[in-house]
């Protein structure tokens, strides 16, 4: 497969889980947010690596809201998927669920979006293959990610005191 052959989100999806133990938690038995953030970053990195088939580095993590606590004894499940690809960057979405192993009940505890850039051996950005969303949910996530990217670029340009670059009018790729 060529570097520039489009890849589907399914080709790079990653799911992982880990049982939460006392060393992951505070004195209330709630898992530390930093433990969850680290797990999210790792799960997202695997999806980014799989898509780029190259080294990738985290460049940003969007807002993370902890909707409800995760407890000692819960199985934390991370589901990561590439939502959008630019020239060198990728947005990866991660959904976090906590499963009560005694009942099988799963709770969606939080989600976030991480941006990764593929880099060469010298740490310089390199191009990544395009993304080809196929399923309706993949197309919806692609469009939403493109809009988030547009807003992030506007914010970055505003912080730097310069006008934003024109947004690309490219529609989501279709199968």
Beta strands, then each sheet from edge to edge (+ up, - down):
strand 1: 14-19
strand 2: 56-61
strand 3: 74-85
strand 4: 89-100
strand 5: 106-118
sheet 1: 1+ 3- 4+ 5- 2+
end
